[in-house]
Amino acid sequence: MDNCIKIASRSSVLAKIQAKLVGERISDKYPNYQIEYHWIKTTGDLDQRLDISSGSTVGVFTSDISQRIISSEFDMAIHSWKDYPIADNGKSKIYGTLERADLRDVLLLKNKLKTLESKERIQIMTSSPRRRYSLEQNLIELVPIKFSNINFLDLRGNIDTRLKKFINDQNTDGIVIAKAALDRVINTDMQEAQSLKEIIFKCLKESHWIVLPLSSFPSAPGQGAIGIEVANNNKKTIELVKNINNKPIYDNVTEEKLIMSDYGGGCSQKIGVSV
């Protein structure tokens, strides 16, 4: 149907929330359009052994979906813009975005730490070289516990998987999560998100937490922003996306990505860029 927009995204709860935010915005602007959602498991979702901090895994959460946009199977793809590769594939790109959620990260530390004055080793769950580097530089100034070193534990999976690991692993002291992910789940009324919302509230209740300042913990380029990808030859959908685009946010993220490209780009970098 000419008035049907086929939206593709990953199948995680957070991805569905983001896709539906875009679908709702389209429906507000174009009430005669029908929105059709398609949920896809990407290489990054299916292969939990991948080292996503490696430069060789660029696009593992987006490329499978991008190919189906390029082939015209779907009209647009909705991504967490920070996951989208900086390098242009020449056939599709991000043409728009919505209002941006909070750029910052949140550090959660288990309540058991408050009984300690010192600890030999603090164990933090995160696979991000950027987050690891920033914590190595700044954590000692943020917590009232004396410690000798930080041990980082690799962490994969969707936000619910990661938070469950944090709760259940007795040897883990902390975890770093994008605040945008927590906010979007907490603020949605999507029924499918209710169990994840309960996990988040449990984590917040059983932890001390701090929203990490961008001055010391700059975010990944595009963190908190939704990227709307369209094939370059799909002029009708490009025009539609431009009509719902938040241009100031779009320009900010484009600048962040451009700055990062000067350093090679990718999640393997220890660099954060926040405009």
C-alpha positions as CSV (number, residue, x, y, z in Angstrom):
1,M,0.0,0.0,0.0
2,D,1.2,3.5,-0.9
3,N,0.2,4.8,2.6
4,C,2.0,2.0,4.6
5,I,5.3,2.7,6.2
6,K,7.3,-0.4,7.0
7,I,9.6,0.2,10.0
8,A,12.4,-2.2,10.9
9,S,14.4,-2.4,14.1
10,R,16.1,-4.8,16.5
11,S,13.8,-6.9,18.6
12,S,14.9,-5.8,22.0
13,V,12.5,-4.0,24.3
14,L,14.5,-0.7,24.0
15,A,14.7,-1.0,20.2
16,K,10.9,-1.5,20.0
17,I,10.3,1.6,22.3
18,Q,12.5,3.7,20.0
19,A,10.9,2.4,16.8
20,K,7.4,3.1,18.2
21,L,8.5,6.7,19.2
22,V,9.3,7.3,15.5
23,G,6.1,5.5,14.4
24,E,4.0,7.7,16.7
25,R,5.7,10.8,15.4
26,I,4.9,9.8,11.8
27,S,1.3,9.1,12.8
28,D,1.0,12.5,14.4
29,K,2.3,14.2,11.3
30,Y,0.7,11.9,8.7
31,P,-2.5,10.4,10.3
32,N,-3.5,8.7,7.0
33,Y,-0.4,6.6,7.0
34,Q,-0.4,3.0,8.3
35,I,2.6,2.0,10.4
36,E,3.9,-1.6,10.1
37,Y,6.7,-2.8,12.5
38,H,9.2,-5.5,11.8
39,W,11.5,-6.9,14.5
40,I,14.9,-8.3,13.4
41,K,17.7,-10.1,15.3
42,T,21.1,-8.9,14.1
43,T,24.5,-10.6,14.1
44,G,25.3,-8.8,17.3
45,D,22.2,-10.1,19.0
46,L,22.6,-13.7,17.8
47,D,26.4,-14.1,18.4
48,Q,27.1,-13.5,22.0
49,R,30.8,-14.4,21.6
50,L,31.6,-11.3,19.5
51,D,34.0,-8.9,21.0
52,I,32.0,-5.7,20.4
53,S,34.9,-3.5,21.7
54,S,36.9,-4.7,18.6
55,G,37.2,-2.5,15.6
56,S,36.3,-5.5,13.4
57,T,32.7,-5.7,14.7
58,V,31.6,-2.2,13.4
59,G,27.9,-2.4,12.5
60,V,27.1,-5.7,14.1
61,F,23.8,-4.2,15.5
62,T,22.9,-2.3,12.3
63,S,24.3,-3.8,9.1
64,D,21.8,-6.7,8.8
65,I,18.9,-4.3,9.0
66,S,20.6,-1.8,6.7
67,Q,20.8,-4.3,3.9
68,R,17.0,-4.9,4.1
69,I,16.5,-1.2,3.8
70,I,18.8,-0.9,0.8
71,S,16.9,-3.9,-0.9
72,S,13.6,-2.0,-0.3
73,E,12.2,-4.7,1.9
74,F,11.4,-2.0,4.5
75,D,11.0,1.7,4.2
76,M,13.1,2.8,7.2
77,A,15.2,1.4,10.0
78,I,15.4,2.8,13.5
79,H,18.7,2.5,15.3
80,S,20.4,3.7,18.5
81,W,22.4,6.2,16.5
82,K,25.6,5.5,18.5
83,D,25.6,1.9,17.0
84,Y,25.4,3.2,13.4
85,P,28.8,3.1,11.6
86,I,30.5,6.4,10.9
87,A,31.6,5.2,7.4
88,D,29.1,5.9,4.6
89,N,27.9,2.8,2.8
90,G,26.9,4.8,-0.2
91,K,23.4,3.3,-0.4
92,S,21.6,4.4,2.7
93,K,22.2,6.8,5.6
94,I,20.6,8.4,8.7
95,Y,18.3,11.1,7.4
96,G,16.6,12.2,10.6
97,T,16.2,11.9,14.4
98,L,13.8,12.9,17.2
99,E,14.4,14.7,20.5
100,R,17.5,13.3,22.2
101,A,17.4,11.5,25.5
102,D,20.0,12.2,28.2
103,L,23.6,11.7,26.8
104,R,25.1,10.7,30.1
105,D,26.0,7.3,31.6
106,V,24.9,6.0,35.0
107,L,27.2,4.1,37.4
108,L,25.4,1.8,39.8
109,L,27.3,0.4,42.8
110,K,25.9,-2.3,45.0
111,N,24.7,-1.2,48.5
112,K,27.1,-3.7,50.2
113,L,30.0,-1.3,49.4
114,K,28.7,1.3,51.9
115,T,29.8,-1.0,54.8
116,L,33.4,-1.0,53.6
117,E,36.1,1.6,54.1
118,S,38.5,-0.1,51.6
119,K,38.5,-2.8,49.0
120,E,41.5,-4.3,47.2
121,R,39.7,-4.5,43.9
122,I,36.5,-2.9,42.6
123,Q,34.8,-5.0,39.8
124,I,32.8,-3.1,37.2
125,M,30.7,-4.6,34.4
126,T,31.3,-2.8,31.1
127,S,32.8,-3.8,27.7
128,S,33.3,-0.3,26.5
129,P,37.0,0.9,26.2
130,R,35.7,4.5,26.6
131,R,33.9,3.8,29.8
132,R,36.8,1.8,31.2
133,Y,39.3,4.5,30.4
134,S,37.1,7.2,32.0
135,L,36.5,5.1,35.2
136,E,40.2,4.4,35.5
137,Q,40.9,8.2,35.5
138,N,38.0,9.3,37.7
139,L,36.4,6.6,39.8
140,I,38.7,7.2,42.8
141,E,37.4,10.8,43.1
142,L,33.7,9.7,42.9
143,V,33.4,7.0,45.6
144,P,34.3,7.2,49.4
145,I,36.0,3.8,49.3
146,K,39.7,3.3,49.1
147,F,40.7,0.7,46.5
148,S,43.9,-0.4,44.8
149,N,42.6,-1.2,41.3
150,I,39.6,-1.7,39.1
151,N,38.8,-5.0,37.3
152,F,36.5,-4.7,34.3
153,L,34.2,-7.6,33.4
154,D,33.1,-8.0,29.8
155,L,29.3,-7.6,29.4
156,R,27.1,-8.5,26.5
157,G,23.4,-8.6,25.9
158,N,20.3,-6.3,26.0
159,I,19.7,-4.1,28.9
160,D,17.6,-6.6,30.8
161,T,20.3,-9.3,30.4
162,R,23.0,-7.0,31.6
163,L,21.0,-5.8,34.7
164,K,20.1,-9.4,35.6
165,K,23.8,-10.3,35.5
166,F,24.6,-7.3,37.7
167,I,22.0,-8.3,40.3
168,N,22.9,-12.0,40.3
169,D,26.7,-11.9,40.2
170,Q,27.9,-11.7,43.8
171,N,31.4,-10.8,42.8
172,T,30.3,-7.7,40.8
173,D,30.4,-4.3,42.5
174,G,29.1,-2.0,39.7
175,I,27.8,-1.6,36.2
176,V,27.7,1.3,33.8
177,I,24.5,1.9,31.7
178,A,23.4,4.6,29.3
179,K,20.9,6.9,31.1
180,A,18.9,7.2,27.9
181,A,18.2,3.4,28.0
182,L,16.9,3.6,31.6
183,D,14.9,6.7,31.0
184,R,13.2,5.4,27.8
185,V,12.1,2.2,29.5
186,I,11.0,3.9,32.7
187,N,8.9,6.5,30.8
188,T,7.2,4.1,28.3
189,D,3.7,2.7,28.8
190,M,4.4,-0.2,26.4
191,Q,3.2,-3.3,28.1
192,E,6.1,-5.4,26.8
193,A,8.5,-3.2,28.8
194,Q,6.9,-3.8,32.3
195,S,9.1,-6.6,33.4
196,L,12.2,-4.7,32.4
197,K,11.0,-1.7,34.2
198,E,10.7,-3.8,37.4
199,I,14.3,-4.9,37.0
200,I,15.5,-1.3,36.6
201,F,13.6,-0.2,39.7
202,K,15.1,-3.2,41.6
203,C,18.6,-2.2,40.5
204,L,18.1,1.4,41.5
205,K,16.7,0.4,44.9
206,E,19.5,-2.0,45.7
207,S,22.3,0.3,44.5
208,H,24.0,3.6,45.1
209,W,24.1,5.4,41.7
210,I,25.5,8.5,40.1
211,V,24.8,10.2,36.8
212,L,28.4,10.6,35.4
213,P,29.2,14.2,34.3
214,L,30.0,14.7,30.6
215,S,33.1,16.8,31.6
216,S,34.8,13.7,32.8
217,F,32.8,11.0,31.1
218,P,32.0,12.2,27.5
219,S,29.5,9.9,25.8
220,A,29.8,7.9,22.7
221,P,28.9,10.0,19.6
222,G,25.2,9.8,19.1
223,Q,24.4,8.3,22.5
224,G,20.8,9.0,23.5
225,A,19.8,9.8,19.9
226,I,17.6,7.8,17.6
227,G,18.8,7.4,14.0
228,I,16.3,7.0,11.2
229,E,17.9,5.2,8.3
230,V,16.5,5.3,4.7
231,A,17.8,4.1,1.4
232,N,19.3,6.9,-0.7
233,N,17.0,6.1,-3.6
234,N,13.8,6.2,-1.5
235,K,13.0,9.9,-2.1
236,K,9.4,9.7,-0.7
237,T,10.5,8.3,2.6
238,I,13.4,10.7,2.8
239,E,11.1,13.6,2.5
240,L,8.8,12.2,5.2
241,V,11.7,11.7,7.6
242,K,13.0,15.2,7.0
243,N,9.6,16.6,7.9
244,I,9.8,14.9,11.4
245,N,13.5,15.5,11.9
246,N,14.8,17.5,14.9
247,K,17.5,19.4,12.9
248,P,19.5,20.9,15.9
249,I,19.9,17.4,17.4
250,Y,20.7,16.0,13.9
251,D,23.4,18.6,13.4
252,N,24.9,17.9,16.9
253,V,25.2,14.2,16.3
254,T,26.5,14.7,12.8
255,E,29.3,16.9,14.3
256,E,30.0,14.3,17.0
257,K,30.4,11.6,14.4
258,L,32.6,13.8,12.2
259,I,34.9,14.6,15.1
260,M,35.1,10.8,16.0
261,S,35.9,10.0,12.3
262,D,39.2,12.0,12.7
263,Y,40.3,9.3,15.2
264,G,39.2,6.3,13.2
265,G,35.7,6.0,14.8
266,G,34.2,2.8,16.2
267,C,33.4,1.4,19.7
268,S,37.0,0.2,20.0
269,Q,38.2,3.8,20.7
270,K,38.6,5.2,24.2
271,I,37.3,8.5,23.0
272,G,33.9,10.1,23.9
273,V,32.5,13.1,22.0
274,S,29.5,15.1,23.3
275,V,28.1,18.2,21.7
